[in-house]
């Protein structure tokens, strides 16, 4: 799959995008991160390599750390959080 081009690939609980972002321009990185955010289910996780940072600050991810590794979680939707 060409990650530089838009295309729906489905919904996922977890996406690993390791050592990919540095190969794109800033604009392409932001577009890719926005698409990955859309592909994640509420509560899903995005894993980047330790050297990569989220370059799209307007995305709604919560950074979490476990055992020295930082990963990013898409918050649950308000309706899902209340069991509706």
C-alpha positions as CSV (number, residue, x, y, z in Angstrom):
1,X,0.0,0.0,0.0
2,X,1.2,3.5,-0.8
3,X,0.9,5.4,2.5
4,X,1.4,8.7,0.7
5,X,-2.0,8.3,-1.0
6,X,-5.4,8.4,0.7
7,X,-7.2,5.0,0.8
8,X,-9.4,3.4,3.3
9,X,-7.8,0.2,4.7
10,X,-10.3,-0.6,7.4
11,X,-10.6,-0.1,11.2
12,X,-8.0,-1.3,13.7
13,X,-7.5,-1.6,17.4
14,X,-3.8,-1.2,17.0
15,X,-1.5,0.3,14.3
16,X,2.2,0.0,14.2
17,X,3.9,2.7,12.1
18,X,7.5,2.3,12.9
19,X,10.3,4.3,11.2
20,X,7.9,5.4,8.4
21,X,7.2,9.1,9.2
22,X,10.8,10.4,8.5
23,X,10.5,9.4,4.9
24,X,7.6,11.9,4.3
25,X,7.4,15.6,4.1
26,X,5.8,17.5,7.0
27,X,2.6,17.9,5.1
28,X,2.5,14.2,4.1
29,X,3.2,13.2,7.8
30,X,0.3,15.2,9.0
31,X,-2.0,13.8,6.4
32,X,-0.9,10.2,7.2
33,X,-1.3,10.7,10.9
34,X,-4.8,12.1,10.3
35,X,-5.7,9.0,8.3
36,X,-4.2,6.6,10.8
37,X,-6.4,8.4,13.5
38,X,-9.5,7.7,11.4
39,X,-8.5,4.1,10.9
40,X,-8.2,3.5,14.7
41,X,-11.2,2.3,16.6
42,X,-12.0,4.4,19.7
43,X,-9.6,3.3,22.4
44,X,-7.2,2.0,19.8
45,X,-3.4,2.4,20.0
46,X,-0.9,4.0,17.6
47,X,2.7,2.8,18.0
48,X,5.5,4.9,16.5
49,X,9.2,4.3,16.9
50,X,10.9,6.0,19.9
51,X,12.5,8.6,17.6
52,X,9.2,9.6,16.0
53,X,6.9,12.3,17.4
54,X,3.3,13.2,16.6
55,X,3.6,16.1,14.2
56,X,-0.1,16.8,14.1
57,X,-0.9,18.5,17.4
58,X,-4.6,18.9,16.6
59,X,-5.2,15.1,16.6
60,X,-6.9,13.8,19.6
61,X,-4.4,11.3,20.9
62,X,-3.5,10.6,24.6
63,X,0.2,9.8,25.0
64,X,0.8,7.0,27.5
65,X,4.1,5.5,28.7
66,X,4.8,1.9,29.8
67,X,8.2,0.6,30.8
68,X,9.9,3.7,29.1
69,X,8.0,3.3,25.8
70,X,5.6,6.0,24.8
71,X,2.6,5.1,22.7
72,X,-0.6,7.0,21.7
73,X,-4.2,6.1,22.3
74,X,-7.3,7.4,20.6
75,X,-9.8,8.3,23.3
76,X,-13.0,6.4,23.6
77,X,-16.0,8.2,22.1
78,X,-18.2,9.9,24.7
79,X,-21.1,7.6,23.9
80,X,-18.9,4.5,24.1
81,X,-17.5,5.7,27.4
82,X,-21.0,5.8,28.9
83,X,-22.0,2.4,27.4
84,X,-24.4,3.7,24.8
